[in-house]
Amino acid sequence: GFSHPSHGFQPTVRLNHASATTRTRAPKQGPKQAAVAAYKMPQEIAKEEKDDKGPNSRKSKPALRAMDKATLDRAGELVRQLREAAVKGEVLDVWQVYEELLSDNRWLTLGAQTYGPISRMLLSEYSDISRHTFRLPEQAQAAEELAFACAVAGNTDGVRQMMIWNFARGEVDTVLRLFERFEREIMDVVDPSSLDPESDAEVSESESDSTSMEEEDGKRVEDPEVSISTISDILVVALAAYAHQEAFEKALHMALRHGDHRITPTWTRIFERDLRSCGREAQPQEIERLAKYAHAVNTARLMQRPEVFKAHLRNISSSKDVTTQLKSVTQFIFDGFEDSLPWAVADESEVTHSRPVVVPERIWAYLIHALVVGRQEEFAQETWTRILKLGYKPTNLMWNALIEGYRDTFQVPKLRNAWKVMKVQGIQPTAATFAALIGAQFAHQARGGAVQSFQEYQKVVKNDPDVLLVYNTVINGFLQLRDVAAAKRLLDDMLKRGPKPDLVSYNTFIKFYAQKADLRGIAASVGELVENGLEPDVFTYTTILNGMFRARIPDATGK
């Protein structure tokens, strides 16, 4: 390890945890498990050696227990020494004690008593560029090794603070070197499934002031695992370093490598705050460039996750400033094609290192639907025109999105017009297109038009795998108009001629009867469902229960 300054500096020696981490990369583990995987508890040692005839055999367990007590006592003393040295900021002493803890206690799992004081020391020493005390090279190297030891155990505060401190001093290359090491030794080991599942959740201002250490009974203790927020904290510092160097391609590929983590304006504000607390005010142009980088790389990341993007649009639709946000999202995507920070292409054949992200048609479909539902039809038309200029040729995917948007906003005349234009352009309607048209006409009380569209579907579409989508839409439409006889006739016809009704077909009847508190109707539909070889699902039982509540059946949940 590191020797005392008077004995010289040994720069080639690396922390033991790095080798332990390397050995555990194959299995998917969290960082804390990776750090301690090389160590064994006394019970495991005893189990492995129970057949030995040496001093640790089964006959010598008292000796083993005595040895363990002595080892634990020594470990406790070393932890006490480490904490005292950390309070005094004696980084080389902390390093020597830490190495002794690891080398003499192969089964020891180190926790908050060890890493908490080390993190506090590092946060203190790297809190201000005007008072840094680790001036000797061996001190700085020891501090870095200790910071990564804490990071492996789940506490990344020290690494991040060192990155912030170096950025404040203008040592951007050092910031990126620290980040690259963090990628190798921490992020490459972390199993994304072990992180917070809400990986795309926006962090609020109240939450953003927290770090990976929390107050508990007046003392700060570390989180046991690296979290989404702490990784995003570090990514934004690296992004700021790339933005400082105007190295957008590197920033883009970093964000795409770590696509499970968002880099949002919230994180940029946290970075600006922490840079200020370190003794350096961020320049307006720095923050402006960082925000622009953050928008670009986060949008690029979303384009590779269409379903996440769809959920993002759904969240926007419930916000107060839905119009502004939808227009901003749209512009961010177009900027990927047209702006000074390009990253997007329309087709796989156009991908290059500088433009590595294909924006699929599905993304535009989700966006068009969101704009129509958000009553921004003029902007949706402008967006459609710009999409065409980028070289896209809309298929059923985009046309269905437009028609479903009109369906969801009950704009039947516009829906019919879109339908005609689509057919004129040679786009063959799919089951989803017909279902949208038929459903909208039923909702608009236009029964004749709905039936006519259904008959057209039956004539022109053959061997459609999604045929039940259309038939179930018609059943639901008849029931909306309270024409139970027509709905039953269609169901009987499906049983005789096909397509065979599915669970959705019967659940549609059960829902209709439940809304009327018609328990006989519910029972009859359930009986037909089972008779035709189907099994009720969660929706079925929930709907039945709702019907019983409506019928004021006492103790409905118990029945």
N, C-alpha and C positions, 0 to 999 in steps of 0.2 A: 504494500500500500504506500501511502505517502509517508515520508519520514518527517521529522521535525525540521524546520528551516535550517537549523544549524548543521543538519546532516545531509543537506542537499535535497534536490527534487527528482522524483522518478516519474517522468511523464508517460512511460509506456504501460504502466500498470493500470488496469481497468477494474471497475467495481465488480465484485462477484456476481451481483444480480444480473449483469448483462449475459453472462454465460448461462445462468439459470433460465433467463427468459428465452434465449435461443433454443435451449433444449426443449422447451415446452411449446414451441410454435405450432407443431403439427396438430395437437388437439385444440379445439376452440375453448379458450378459457378467458376469464376476466383478468385484468392486470394483477390484481392481488394474488389470485391463485397461481399465476405464472411466476410471481416473485418468490412464493414460498414453496413451490412444488419440489424444489431440490432438498428441502428439509423434512425431517420425519419426527413425529411425536414419539416420546419414550415407549408408548404402548406398541407402536409399530416395530420399533427396534427390538423390543423384547419378544414380539411374536416371531420375527425373522430368526432370532437367535435361540429360540426355545429348545431346539434339538442339539445345540452346541454343548460341548463338555467343558467349555471355558468358564471364566468367572461370571459370565452373564447367562449361564444355563438356567433351567427352571429351578435347580437346587440352590441357585445363588441369587434369587430375587431380592432378598434383603440388601445384598451388596449393591444391586442395581438401583434400588430405591434410594439408598444412601448416596450413591453417585449422583443420581438425579437431583437430590436435595442440594448437594454441594454445588452442582452446576447451576441450579436455579438461583442459589444465593449469590454466586459469582455474577450471573447474568443480571440480577437485580442491582448489584453494586455497579456494574458497568452502565446500566441505564441511568442510575443516579449520577454517575460521572458525566455521562453524555449530556444530561439535562443541565448540569451546572456549567459545562463548557459552552453549551448553546446559549445560555442566558448571558454569558460573558462575551459571546461572539467570537470565541476561539475556534475557528473553523478547522484548523489542522488537528487540534485535540479531539474535536467532535469526529472527524474522519477516522482517526486512529482507533478511537473507542468503538465506533460503528463497525469497522473492519474486524476488530477483535470479537465483537458480539456475533458476527456472522461466522467467523472461522472456528470459534470454539463451541458453537452451539448449533450443530447441523440440523437439529430438530426444532429449533426455536422459531415461532411465528411472531414477528415484531409488529407492534400495533401503535396506537396513538401515543403511548408513553414514549416511544422512540421517535416517530416521525413528526408528531406535533411540535416538540421543541425545535427540531431541525427546520421545519417550515417557518416557524415564527422567526428564527434567526435569519433565514434567507430573506423573508419579507421585510424585515427590519433593515438589513444591510443593503438591500437593493431598492429601498423605498425612495431614495432621493439621489440624484446624480451629484449633488454637492457634498454628500457625506459618506460616500462609499469607502469602506476601510480595508477591503480585500485587495491590496495593491500588489502584493507579491504574486508572481505567476503560479506558484504552488498553492497559494490560498484560493485564487480564482478557479484553478482546476479542481481543487477539493470541493469548493462550493458547487461547481457544476455536477460533479459526481454525486454529491449528496442530494442535489435537486432532482436528479433522475432516479435516485434510489427512492425518494418520496413519491415520484410520479408513478413508478412501477407499483407501489403500494396503494395508489389511488389518489394521491394528493399532488396535483399539478401546479399548485400555487407558486412554488419556487421557480419552476421552469418558466412559467409565464411571466413572473416578475422580472426574471433575468432578461427575457426577451424585450419587455417594455423598457427596462433600464438601458439596454444596449441601443434600442431605437432612439431613446431620448438623447443619447450621446452621439447619435449619428453613425453608429456602427451597424449598418444594415446587413452587411455580409455575415456578421456574427449572429444576428437575429435569424437569418435563414439557415445558418449552420446548425443552430440549436433546434430549429424546427425540423430540419431533415433528420436529426438524431431522434427527435421525439417521434417522427413518423416510423423510423426503423424499430425503435425499442419499445414504443408504447402502442401507437396506432396500428401497426402491423400485427400486433399480438391480440388486441382487443377483439372479442367476438361481438359484432354489432347487435346480435340478438340478446346480449346480456345488458345492453344499454336501455335507457328509458324508451318504451315503445312510442311515446309521443315525440318522435324525433323531428317532426315538422311543426311542432307547436311553437307559436310566437311567444317570446319571453316578454313579460310585462315589465314596466319600469320598476315596480316594487320588487319583482323577483330578480332584476338584473343587478341589484346591488350586492347580492349574496355571492359568496365564493364557495370553494369546495370545503371550507371549514365553517362550522356553525358554533354558536354559543351554547354551552350546556353547563348549567350550574356555575356560571362565571368563568368557565375554562373552554378554550377552543379545542375541538376535536375534529379529526379528519373524516371525510366520507370514505367508506371502504372500497369504493369502485370509482373509476373514471366515469364521469357522466357526460351526457350530451352537451350540457351547458359549458362544462370546463373545456371540452375539446373545441367547441365553437369559439370560446374565448381565445384559445391559442391560434386557431385558424385565422381569426381576424387580425391578429398581430402579424402573422406571416403574410396575409393579404396586403396589409399596410406596407410591409417591406417591399413586396413586389410592385405595389403602386408607386412607392417612392422611386424605384428603379425603372418605372414605366415598362415593366415586363409583364404585359397582359397575358401572353400565351402561357407563361409559367403559372400565373395565378389561375388561369382557366383550367389547366390540366390538374392543378392541385385540388381545386374545388370538385372537379369531376371524379378524381380518385376517391374523394371522401364525400360522396354524394349523399350519405345518410345525415349529413350535418348542414344546417342552414347557416348562411352568413348574411344576416339581415341588418337594416339600419340600427336596430337596437344594439347589436354588438359593436357597431362602429361608434355609437355614442359612449358605450362603456370604455372602449379603447381611448377615446378622446379624454374622458374623465380621468382614467388611470395614468395617461401620459402627463396630464396636468399635475396630478398628485406626485409625480416623479420629478417635477421641477421644470417641465418644458411645455409650453403652450403650442398646440398644433396650429399650423398655418391654415388659413381658410382654403387655399388651393389644395393642401394635403387632404383635408377632410372631404372636399368636393370630389377629388379624384378617387379617394377610398370609397365614398358612397356610390360613385359611378361603377367602380369595379365590383362592389358588392351586389348591386342590382344586376349587372351583366352576368356574373358567374352564377348567381342564385337562379336567375331565369334559365340559363343554359342547363343547370342541374335539373330543374323542373321539367324541361322539355323531354328528358330521358325517362320521365315517370308520369305518363299521361293520366293515370288514375289518381295520383297525388295532386296533379294539376287540377283535375276535375273537382276534387275535394276542396282545393284552395279556392276555386271559383264559387263553390257552394258556400264557403265561409264568407266570401266577399259579398255575396248576394243578400246576406242577412245584416250587413253593416249599414250604418247611416249614410256614408258617402260612397255608396255602391257605384254611382256613375263615374266619379273621379277615379276610383280604384280600378274599375274595369278598363277605362281608357288608358290608365298608366300601365297595366299589365299588357294590354295590346301593343302599346308603343315599345315597351321593353323587348317584346318578341321581334317586332320589326327592326328595332335597333341592332339586333343580332345579325341581320342581313345587310343593313345600310349604314350603321354608325361607324365611328372611328375605332370602336372596339368590336370587331366582327367575330362571330363564333358559329353562325348558323348557315345551313344549306337546306335545300328543298329535297334533295335526292341523295341516296347513298353513294352514287357515282361521283358526286361533287365533294366528298369529304377530303379534307387536307388536315395537316397538323395544326394550322392556324384556324381552321373552321371544322372542328371535329364533331359537331352536333347536328344531326338531322332532325328537323322539326316535322313530325309526322302529321298527316292529314287529320288524324284523330284530335290533335291539339286544337286545330282550327275549328273542327266540328264542335268541340266543347265550348270554345270561345264564342262562336256564332250563336249557339243556343243560349248561352248566358247573356249575351247582349240583347237578344230578342226578348227573353223573359224579363230582363231589366229595363224594358221599354226604351231601348236605345237603337231603334230600327234604322235610323238614318246612318248612325255610326257603323252599324252592322253591315249596311250596304257598302259604305266606304271601305270597310275592312275586307269585304268579299272582293272588291275591285283590286285592292292592293295585293291580295293573295294571288289573284290571277296574274298580275304583273310579275310576281316572283316565279312564275312558271308552273304553278299547281294547276291541275285539271280536276276540278271537284267531281267526286264520285257519289254513290248513294250515301256515303258516310256524312258528307257535309249537307247534302240535300235533306236527308232525314233529320239532321240537327235543326235545320231551318224550319222544316214543316212541323217538327215536334215542338219547337219554340212557339209557333203560331197556335198549335193545339193547346199548349199549356197556358196561353194567354187568351184563349177563346176567340181568336181572330180568324174565323172560318173563311171569309172572303179572301183574305191575304193567303191563307193556306191553299185554297183552290187555285189561286193565281200562281203560286209557287209550284204547285203540282203540274199545271199546264206548261210552265216554262221548263221545268225539269224534263218533261216528256218531249217537248220540242227539241231540246238539246240532246236527245237520244239516250237519256239516262233511264234505265228500266227500274220501275219502283220495286222495292223489296217488301217483305212481309211487314217490316217495321214502318215503312212508308204508308202502306195501306192501313195498318193499324192506327197510325196517327191521324190519317184522313177520316177514317170511319169513326174513331173515338171522338174527334172534334165535332163531327156532324151530329152524332147522338147527343153530345153535351149541349149542342146548339138547338136541340129539338128538331133537327132536320132529318127525321127518320127516313124519308124517301131517298134522300141523297146518300145516306149511310148504307141502306140496303142495296142501292144501285152500285155503289163502290164495292160492296162485298161480292155482288154478282160478277162484277168486272174482274175482281181478284180470282174468283173461282174459274173464270174462263181463260185468263191470260197467264196465270202462274201455275205451273205444274211441278210436282216433286219438290216442293219447298220444305226444307227442314224446319223452318219456323212457322209452319202453317197454323199451329195451335195458337200462336200469338194473335192472329187475325180472328180465328173462330171465338176465342175467349173474349176478345174485344167486343164482338157482336153480341155474345151472351150478356156481357156486362151492360152493353147499350140497351138491349131490350129490358133488362131488369131496372135500369135507370128510368125508363119510361113506364115502369110498372106493368109491362106486358110479359107476365110470367108464362103465359101459354106459348108465346112465340119463342121465348128462351128455352122452354122444355121441348118444343118441337125440334129446335135446332140440335139440342142435346141428344134427342132420340135418333135424329138423322145421323149424327156423328157416330152413335153406337152401331147403327146399321151399315152405313156406307163409309165411315171414316171421315176425318181422322179420329182415332179413338180418344175420348176425353181424358185429360190428365187431372192431377190433383187441383190445379188452378181452376179448372172448369167447375169442379164441385165446391171448392172454397168460395167461388164467386156466388153460387146459390146460397151457401151457408151464411156468408156475410149479409146478403140481402135479407134473409129471414131473421138474422140476429138483430138487424136494425129495426125490424118490425116487432121484435120480441115474440116471433112465431116459433115456439118450441117444436111444434109438430113438423113444420117445414124443415127445421134444422135436423130433427131426428130422421126424417125421410131422406134428406140429402146425404147424411152420414151413412145411412143404411145402403144407399146406392153406391156410394164411394167404396165401401168395404166389399159389397157384392161384386164390384167390377175389378177386384184385385188390388186396390190401392190402400194405403195406410194414412191415417190422419197425421199431420205434422204440427209443429208448434203454432203456426197461424190458425190451423183448424181449431185446436183446443182453446186458444185465446179468444177466438171469435165466438165459440160456443159459450164460453164463460161470460163474455160481454152480453150475449143474448139472454142468458139466465139472469144477469143483473138487471137488464132492462125489463124482464118479466117479473122482477121483484121476488125471485125465488130465494127463500131464506137459506143462509149457510151455503151459498152457491159454491164457494171454493172447497167446501168439505165434501161435496157430492161428486 
